[in-house]
């Protein structure tokens, strides 16, 4: 199977990729990300640990990996008004995984930008405003992470 696009040609900024490294234990990092997201305007309506689930269900022996589903209800409501298809990507996720003990990676991609790239969201002014607003919240969150390094993918 070949992809209709070459992922290597897409700039990570086009899909809103953000990363940060937190020098703390996994549980502290999860709490830190949760607090920062809440402080900048996201609620966390859903969260779970794929690593715990997989370790339990299929004896996967996965390192700590956690998903925090971030949501700003006002923006989510406007996004659904523009296209109900966006619900297929809800919520905006902040991922925390342990690279090594005491070192956690925080990762995010913009579901609003991805939806526009895939053609499941309109390419109009209202959607551009949604992308800008969610982008401002994410940018502020990543600026607040007490990280050794904040980066886009190399």
Phi, psi and omega in degrees: 000132176250147180278148179288348177226159176263107182304332181293342181269356181266124177291131179307334177296330180295332177246014171069035180286133177224146176217151174214154175248128178248126179269083180195171180285168187298313181296320176297319180296317179300313180297319179298313180297317178302312181296315180297316179301316179296317180298325184272353175122006175261140166269167177238083184284343180213142174205148180198166181246099176302325181297316178297316179300311182291322177298322180285314189279322184232018178050050188282339182057045180275145172290161181306132182210126188223142180243125173248117180275106183269142182208134168254109187304321180296316180290320179300320179296315178296320180297318178293329175296323180287318179201122177293344180296336182299334179301336177294343179250351181300153346275179172287123185259141167248122183255138176234120175230151182274117175280323174197161180307129180085001181223115184242142175259130173253131186225142180210142166232150183277113177293333180291318177290320179297318179299319178294317179298323181279349182083013178268357176232151181290153175259074184225178183297320180299317180291323177299321178295320178298315178299316180297315181295311179296323178298322177297317178298315181295316179301315179297320178299312182292331175293330183276341180297128177283078187250153172288326186210129171243132189209162164263162180300140179295000000 
